[in-house]
Amino acid sequence: NMTFNADKLHIRPDGTVTVDLTSPQESGLGIIIGKMYYNTQIAELLGDMCSGYPHNGGSHTLRLRGNYQDVIAGIELIRDSTPVYPHVAVTAAKMDLTMLCSQIRMSVESKK
């Protein structure tokens, strides 16, 4: 059950979201992020919204920042379009990303 803590997820009153998905490279989310950097053009597609590096001292770093709807779309793109082998940890990480998107959406929309 992944509820992103305050140091990983910042939501500003204007709906701008910053989320840090940085993960150990061997973790489920780390595997997804590594494949995203090495096997897709997603980081280029996300452009200025995306920052981070693969293999940054044992972690794959990834931060997304932008309008909450764009950030959710970016997370969903990473989740759905990164080619990964089916693996328990990867499947769990994808579910965590789905919950994160719901958390962002609910947090922003409850403030409107």
Secondary structure as UniProt FT lines:
FT   TURN            6..8
FT   STRAND          9..11
FT   TURN            13..14
FT   STRAND          16..20
FT   STRAND          23..24
FT   TURN            25..26
FT   HELIX           28..39
FT   HELIX           42..46
FT   HELIX           47..49
FT   STRAND          50..51
FT   STRAND          59..60
FT   STRAND          63..67
FT   HELIX           68..81
FT   HELIX           88..110
//
